[in-house]
C-alpha cells in the first residue's frame, strides 16, 4: 500500500511538473536551459561538494571509538541522496537504505540506525535554521510581507514537528514504543524489543557526545550555504545575475518547501511551483524558475544514477561474500551451542 501510494504521488508530481512547464512555455524553458549550457557542470560540482559535506557531518556524529571511515560515510551519503531523489519513495527512503548499507562496513545495526536517525534530525534542524535565516533576509529586503507571514507559520509548525521527533528519541518515546508493541503483540515477548532498546542506547550514546553534535551541526549548516552557489550560477549563466541575499531566500525557502513535501518523491511539482513563487518575488520570469529546477534535477540524475549503481554493487558484493552462511548452517550451530553437543541435532521429517 505504501509503495503504491508513493508511485501515485510520483506520477502526480510528474504531471504537475509537465503542466507547469507547458504553462511557462516549453520553448522559453528550453531556451533558458540551453542558455545555461556548461554551467550545468558547475552546478553538478557544487552539488557533489554539498553531499560530501553532508557525509562528513554524518561521520562526525559517531564517537571516535566506533567511527567508520570518512569515505564510507561520504559514499553512503551519495547513495542516500540518490535514492531519495530518483526512486519513487518518500524523501527519507534513502536514509533507510544508508542505514542498512552501513552494516556492511562492520557497524552494528542499532548504531547504524541511531546514527541515521540523529543525522536526519540534525539535517532537518539546520535546514529549519537556514529557512529562518532566509525568512529574515526576505523581511530585510522588504519584499512581500504577506508571504513572509505564511512562511513564518509554516516554519513554526515544522519546529513543533522537529521537537516531537526529538522527544520520540528520548526515554519517553522508548517507553511509548515498547508499550505500543507490547499491546500489539498481546504482551508476548518479541525479539524486536531488544533491538529497539539497543537503538535507544546508541541514541543516548550519540547525544552524550555534545561536541560531536555541535561539529556535525556546523558542518551541515555550511552545506546549506554552499548550496546557495547553485542559484547564483544558474542565474549568472541566464544573464540575469542576482545578489547573494536573493539567492539565500530562494535556496533556503525552496528547501523548506521540499521538506514540507517530503511524502512526494523528489518533491516533484512542489519544487517547481515553489521556485516559480519565490522567483516571482524578485521579478524573475517563470521559465527561468523552471530552468533552475530542471538544472537542479539534472544534477540529481548525474550524481544519483552512479550512486544507485554503487548501491547495487555493494548489495551484490555482500551477496557474494564468503562470510555469508546459509541459514540452515546457522540454525545447526545455534542448536549445538544450546545443547552443548558436538553432533548435529536430529532432523525430523515434516
Helices and strands as residue ranges (DSSP letters): H 2-24, H 26-36, H 39-61, G 64-66, H 70-86, H 93-103, H 109-141, H 145-167, H 171-184, H 192-208, H 210-226, H 228-237, H 244-260, G 265-267, H 270-281, H 286-320, H 327-339
